[in-house]
């Protein structure tokens, strides 16, 4: 008789990089208020918490730390994504392959290939579920505005790497 697989909780941490400013400036920037919009603040940085560590992506590549261990402090919102049967060993192998291919640091782009893209990809691998669309749809929402189009060249040059994590590698990513 086979032993049942262990279930590991998977969480999405959502941080507001603007510390509330994006929500206050949204009428000016987007032409509409996001004050009543569902979900977290409107300049989100996300990460995945699984196997007792926090994993995120930025201009330095994939990084990990203890949950809440970046200098961003505690998350503004925690979303329960369910559970996974994926073992830590398999997950770390998966992350290692992502870090060598799709999620290298030089592939980072604020609007098209960012922390939220990474969190969405990893959430689907672990649970079969996507992260909330109010997070993943935000870049196209911003770029669809005249303000977003005007700022696109500047915004495309922005590199974000939350301080406080360790760049993930197969060797230091293990708990």
C-alpha positions in Angstrom: 0.0 0.0 0.0 1.4 3.4 -1.0 1.9 6.1 1.6 -0.3 9.2 1.0 1.6 12.2 -0.2 2.1 15.1 2.3 0.3 18.3 1.6 2.3 21.6 1.8 0.5 24.9 2.1 1.1 27.5 -0.6 0.6 31.2 0.1 1.0 34.3 -2.0 2.5 37.3 -0.3 1.5 40.7 -1.8 3.4 43.8 -1.0 2.7 47.4 -2.0 5.9 48.8 -3.4 4.3 52.3 -3.5 3.3 52.2 0.2 -0.2 53.4 -0.7 0.8 56.1 -3.2 -0.3 54.2 -6.3 -3.9 53.9 -4.9 -4.0 57.6 -4.1 -2.6 58.6 -7.5 -4.6 56.2 -9.6 -7.3 58.7 -10.7 -4.5 60.9 -12.1 -2.5 58.0 -13.6 -5.2 55.7 -14.9 -8.1 58.2 -15.3 -10.1 56.2 -12.7 -10.0 55.5 -9.0 -8.8 52.1 -7.8 -9.8 52.9 -4.2 -12.7 50.5 -4.4 -10.9 47.9 -6.5 -10.7 44.4 -5.0 -7.5 43.0 -3.7 -4.2 44.5 -2.7 -2.7 47.9 -3.3 -2.1 48.8 -6.9 1.7 48.5 -7.3 2.0 44.9 -6.1 5.2 42.8 -5.6 4.3 39.2 -5.1 6.1 36.1 -3.8 5.3 32.5 -3.2 5.6 30.9 0.3 6.1 27.1 0.3 8.3 24.7 2.2 9.0 27.3 4.9 10.6 29.8 2.5 9.6 32.8 0.4 10.5 32.8 -3.3 10.4 35.8 -5.6 11.8 37.1 -8.8 13.4 40.5 -9.7 16.2 41.9 -11.7 18.7 39.8 -9.8 16.9 36.5 -10.7 15.1 34.2 -8.4 15.7 34.8 -4.7 14.6 33.2 -1.5 14.4 34.2 2.2 12.5 33.4 5.3 8.8 34.4 5.0 8.6 38.2 5.4 12.5 38.4 5.4 13.0 41.0 2.8 13.3 44.7 3.7 9.8 45.2 2.5 8.6 43.9 5.9 5.4 42.0 6.4 3.2 41.5 3.4 0.1 43.8 2.9 -2.0 40.8 1.9 -1.7 37.1 2.2 -3.6 34.9 -0.3 -4.1 31.2 0.5 -3.5 29.4 -2.8 -4.2 25.9 -1.4 -1.9 23.0 -1.0 0.6 21.1 -3.1 1.9 17.6 -3.1 5.1 18.8 -4.8 8.1 17.9 -2.5 10.7 20.4 -1.6 13.3 18.5 -3.6 11.2 18.5 -6.8 10.3 22.2 -6.2 13.9 23.3 -5.8 14.9 21.4 -9.0 12.0 23.2 -10.8 13.1 26.6 -9.5 16.7 25.8 -10.5 15.6 25.1 -14.1 13.4 28.3 -14.2 16.4 30.3 -12.9 18.6 29.0 -15.7 16.0 29.6 -18.4 12.9 31.7 -18.3 13.5 33.7 -15.1 17.1 34.8 -15.4 17.8 38.3 -14.0 18.4 39.8 -17.4 15.0 38.6 -18.5 13.2 40.9 -16.0 10.8 43.5 -17.4 8.6 45.6 -15.1 5.5 45.1 -17.2 5.9 41.9 -19.1 8.1 39.5 -17.1 8.2 40.4 -13.4 7.6 39.1 -9.9 3.9 38.6 -10.6 4.6 36.6 -13.8 6.9 34.4 -11.7 4.4 34.0 -8.9 1.7 33.1 -11.3 3.9 30.5 -13.1 5.0 28.9 -9.8 1.4 28.9 -8.3 0.2 27.0 -11.4 3.0 24.5 -11.0 2.3 23.9 -7.4 -1.5 24.1 -7.2 -2.8 24.3 -10.7 -4.3 27.7 -9.9 -3.4 31.2 -11.1 -2.8 34.1 -8.8 -5.7 36.7 -8.7 -6.2 38.5 -12.1 -6.4 41.9 -10.4 -2.6 41.5 -10.0 -1.7 40.0 -13.4 -4.0 42.3 -15.4 -2.5 45.5 -13.9 0.4 46.0 -16.3 -1.9 46.0 -19.4 -4.4 48.2 -17.6 -1.6 50.8 -16.9 -0.1 50.5 -20.4 -3.6 51.1 -22.0 -3.7 54.6 -20.6 -2.1 57.7 -22.1 -0.1 58.1 -18.9 1.2 54.6 -19.2 2.2 55.0 -22.8 3.9 58.3 -22.1 6.0 56.8 -19.3 6.6 53.4 -21.0 10.2 54.1 -22.0 11.1 55.2 -18.5 9.1 52.3 -16.9 10.8 49.7 -19.2 14.2 50.7 -17.8 13.2 50.1 -14.1 14.7 47.1 -12.5 13.3 45.9 -9.2 15.0 43.5 -6.7 13.5 43.6 -3.2 16.4 43.8 -0.8 16.9 41.2 1.9 16.7 37.9 0.0 19.4 35.6 -1.2 19.8 34.8 -4.9 18.4 31.3 -5.3 20.7 28.5 -6.5 20.3 24.8 -6.0 22.9 24.9 -3.2 21.7 27.8 -1.0 18.0 27.5 -1.8 17.6 24.4 0.3 16.3 24.8 3.9 
